[in-house]
């Protein structure tokens, strides 16, 4: 039962009891019931307004979610393309570990910064179906295998 229905019930009881407006107590009771009726109508209007605002907020939230999905989906794609991967290579002569990016790795031999030994690389193909000369995929489950060749003496 809503507040409006409860107040209507009280009003009906008061009318059924045939309050006489000649006594002060009955006038106060009737005035209180009238005030309760006004308050119940105000509450009913507020509940209707709340329900309408709630529906509008839900619609805006859904629209905003769709916009975020579209906007951030593109940004996530860009991050994958811009991410730089590093590979760890160990020098066969001194055992120094060197971290190299993919461009440096594929550009050819380098010199070990510790012992100045020339290090050249062979990138071992992975099991994926790359059409290029080197693996263009970055596998998170297993590291890329690098073979280090010592220059012929």
N, C-alpha and C positions, 0 to 999 in steps of 0.2 A: 504494500500500500504506500503510495507516494505521500509527501507532506501535504500536497493540495487535497488529496482524497481524505486524509485524516482531519484536516481543518473543515472540509465540507461536512464530514460526519459530525464534528462538534457543533457546527452551525445548525445542522438538522436536529440534533438533540436539544439545543437551546430553543429552537422554534417549536419543537414538539412539547417542551415543558411550558410553553406559553409564559415566558418571562414577562413580568410586568415592569415597564420602564419607570414606574413611579418610585421604586426603591433605589437607593444609591448603589447597593450591592449588585442588583441586576443590571443597572446601566454600566457599571465597571466590567462585569462579565461579558456583556454584549460588545463593549468597546475593545476588550482584550481579544475576543473572537474575530472582530473586524480587522484588528492589527495583524493577528495570526494569518488571516486570509490574504492580506496584502503581502506579508512576508513570504507565504507559500507561493504566491504568483511570481514574486521576484526571483525566488529560488528556481522555479520552473523555467523562467526566461533565461537565467544564468546557465542552467543545465543544457538547454537547447543551444545557447551560444557556445558553450564548451564543446558540445558534440560536433558542431559545425567547424569550429577552429581545429579540433582534433583531426577531422577528415581532411581539412586543407593542409595541415602540417604533414600528415601522412603522404599526401600527393606531392608536396614539395620535397619531402625526404626521398621519395622514389625517383623524382626527376633529378635531384642532386646526385643520387647514387648512380643513375645512368650516365650523367655527365662525368662523374669521377672515373667510372669504368672506362669511358671513351678516352678521357684525358690521360689518365695514368697508365692505361694499357699501352699507348704509344710510347710513353716515357720508359716503361719497362723494356720495350723492344730496343730502344736506343741504348740503354744501359748494357744489354747483352753485347751489342756491337762494339761499344767503347771499352769494355772490360779487357784489361791487359793481363796476359798469362805469363808466368815465369817458370822456368825449368831449372832444375838443379843439376849441375854437371860436376863430376869429380875429375881432377887432373890425375892421370895415371902415374906421373913422375913423383909429385909431391903430396898427393892426396888432398889438395886444397879444393874445397867446394865453392863453386861459382854459380850465382843465379843469373840467368840470361832471359831476356824477353824473346819472343818468337822471331822478330825481325833480325836480331843479332844472331840467333841460332841458325837461321837460314841464309845469312849473308856470307858464310864461309868461315874459314879457320880464324881463331883468335889466339892470343898469347896469354898464358896463365899469369895473372898479376903477382903471384907469389914467386914462381921460379922462371918465368918468361919462356916456358916450354910452349911450342906451337901445338894447339889442340884443334883438330878438325872433327866434324860431326857427320854422322849418318843417322838420319831420322828413320827409325824402323817403322814400317807401315803397321797400322793397327788392323783389326778385323773388320773395320767399317768399309763401306763402298765409296771411298774417296776417288774422285776422278782426277784430282790434281797429283802432282809429284810428291806431295807430303800430306800428312793428315791435317785436314782443316777443321777437325772437330776437337772439342775439349771434353774429355771423359772425366767425370768427377769420381767414378768408382775406382779407376786404376790410373796411375800416373803414366804419362807418355814416356816410352823407353828411348833412351838416347845411347847410341854407341859412340864411344870416344876412340878415335883412331890416332895412334902415335905416328908422326911422320917417319918415313923410311930413312934410315941412316946410311 
